[in-house]
Amino acid sequence: MALEDLPKRERAILELLYKLGEASARDIQKEFADDLSYSTVRTFLNNLEQRGKVSHRQSGLSFVYFPLAQAEQEGLSVLKQAQETFFSGSKTKAIAALLGTEASISEEEYRELKKLLDSARDEAKGK
């Protein structure tokens, strides 16, 4: 199941785990201001574990949960789906849309993008 297909609360918990790296159910519960119960958080974590999104390890008397995929992998999956869905599969249109959301990019970002584009061009030419 893709990240964007997860129920809202499960997605929020997974995003929190990406941010924190790992956390117990109690730690996750404390992060939510709308008073999710401990058992509800545990249920969401169990669902995420069954979906193959998180795993856990024992730490003392509690479980510590962590994401199984790196945030970058999940992000790439979401971007690829958005590229296909909203930009007719066009990398150019997707990149243009992303760049259009920013007023400017730094010199470092420009150099990094240029390097990536040059590399992609070289691969396309068979170098």
BAZAGU-118105 format. One record per atom (N, C-alpha, C): residue in one letter; x, y, z. Coordinates in pm, whole numbers, plus 50000, padded with zeros to 5 digits. Last residue first. Layout:
! BAZAGU-118105
AXYZ...
This chain:
! BAZAGU-118105
K526685073247733K528065075247779K528335067447904G524175073747614G524915061347621G526355062647665K522475094447623K523355093947506K524185081247505A521385090447872A520505089047755A521325087947626E523565096648032E523055082948031E522185080447909D523755124147978D524855115347942D524405100747936R521325132648094R521565134647950R522655125147902A521795126448361A520695120048292A520855121148141S523945144048409S524125129648424S523035121948351D522695168748376D523815165048289D524035149948291L520855167348588L520385168048450L521475164148352L522595166948808L521665155848786L521165155648641K523875191848772K524665179548773K523775167348745K521685208848801K522425208448674K523235195648664L521025204149071L520075200848965L520785199648830E523375214149191E522985200149211E522005195649102R523315240849113R524435232349072R524075217549084Y520905248849239Y521055249849094Y522165240549046E521575245349508E520505237349450E520595237349297E523585265249523E523915251149550E522865241849491E522115288249478E523175284649383E523545269949400S518615282249547S519975286549583S520955282249475I515785294449372I516555283449427I517965288649453S512655311849426S514015310749374S514675298349432A510025306749487A510365319549424A511755318949361E508515275649415E509535283149488E509835296149414T506845263549242T506325266149377T507285274349460G508225258149014G507305269349011G506735272749147L509505234649069L510285246949070L509395259349072L507315217249039L508005218349167L508815231249176A506735221348767A505725224448869A506365226049006A509085212148651A508685226048632A507655230248736I508925185248723I510015193548776I509655208348764A506645177948571A506665176248717A507735185048781K507455183348309K506305190448365K506295189648518T509635165148292T509825179548271T508685187548334K508485140248319K509415144948422K509585160048413S505275130448243S506365139448202S507205143948321G503015116148299G504275109048296G505485117548263S501015135448317S501035126348201S502375119148187F500915147548563F501785153548461F501975144448340F499345133848745F499075147948722F499855154148607T500105106048737T498725110248753T498465124548706E502915104648706E502025097448615E500605103148617Q503735121348918Q504205123748782Q503275117248680A502585108249136A502115121749100A502515125048957Q504135084849134Q502695083949113Q502125097549072K506635095949185K506405088549060K504915087549030L506195106749443L506495115549329L506255108649196V505765083349592V504705093349582V504935102549463S508285071249559S507085064349516S505925074249497L509895090249682L510085087349540L508855080349483G508995088049947G508815100449872G508945098349723E509855062450011E508415065350008E508135077849927Q512605067449995Q511985057249910Q510485059649898E512965086950192E513265090250052E512625080249956A512415073150425A511495083750383A511715087250236Q512935037950393Q513445051450416Q512435061650364A510855013150543A511425019650425A511945033350464L510055007750803L510854997850732L511495003650606P510145028851094P509705026250957P510625016250889F509685015751427F510495022851329F509995019551189Y508925014151778Y508565012251638Y509445020751548V509504996352062V509915008451990V509695005651842F507604983852331F508064982352194F508454995952140S508584980152680S507774985252570S508404982152435L510274972552880L508934966752881L508074971452764G513184973752698G512624972852833G511284965952827S512264972552389S513154981052468S512584981552609Q511964953152098Q511664954452241Q512714963352307R511014967451789R511964959951870R511594962452016H509044966551488H509354970851624H510454962151683S508094982151176S508414970451258S508724975651398V505974993950910V506814995751029V507124982151090K504764984650677K505314998250679K506245000750797G503254961850647G504664961450611G505334975050608R500734960150742R500874965150604R502334965250557Q501234953151005Q500614943150916Q500724947250769E502164978051092E503064966551093E502524955551000L499884993351073L501054996850991L502044985350984N498334980151267N497894980651127N499074983551035N499884985951494N499704971951452N499244971251306L499535013751498L500875008151478L500804993451435F496785015051550F497325020651425F498705014951396T496795002851804T496034996851694T496565001851561R498315021251950R498805007451933R498095000551817V496545043051939V497875044151876V498435030251852T494475031852091T494235035651952T495555036951877S495685028952339S495245016952267S494965019952120Y496095055852407Y497245047052390Y496845034752309S493975078652227S494265069752338S495455060852304L494575111452125L494435097552084L494765088752205D494355140552169D494065130352270D493735116552213D495285158651985D493845156051993D493485143752075A497995161751961A497305170952052A495825167352071F500485138151951F499195142051896F498395149951998E502695130852096E502875140251984E501565145351926K501935111352273K502225124752326K502345135252216Q501795089052105Q500575094352164Q500795108652212I504515084552061I503655088751950I502395095152003D505295075952315D505915087852255D505045093552143R503705052652333R503505063652428R504095076652373A504855036852137A503455040952122A503155052752214S508185049452072S507245040252136S505825045352111A510085054251771A509345059251888A508465048251944E512455066051528E511805055351602E511115061351722G512575088751357G513435077151338G512855064751404L511055111751351L511735108251475L512755096951457K510125112351082K510735124251143K511585120451265Y509045087351049Y510105091750959Y510865103451021L507095088651249L508205079251264L509345082551169L505405107551130L506075110751256L507265101351280E504515092550914E505305104650888E506045109051015L503065073151056L504235069250978L505125081350948I501045089551163I501955082251253I503215078151178A499815098150928A500395108051019A501385101451116R498905073650827R499885081450751R500575091650841E497025067551021E498175058751002E499285066050926R495215088750982R495925087451109R497155078551096K494305084150708K494915096650754K495755095150881P495195052650557P494255061250629P495015073150692L497255052150260L497025048850401L495935057850460D497855061550014D496665053150026D496345049150170E500285074050027E499105082650010E497795074850019L501995051650048L501835061050159L500555069150147A500605021449911A501395033749901A501055043150017M500854988250000M500005000050000M500895012350000
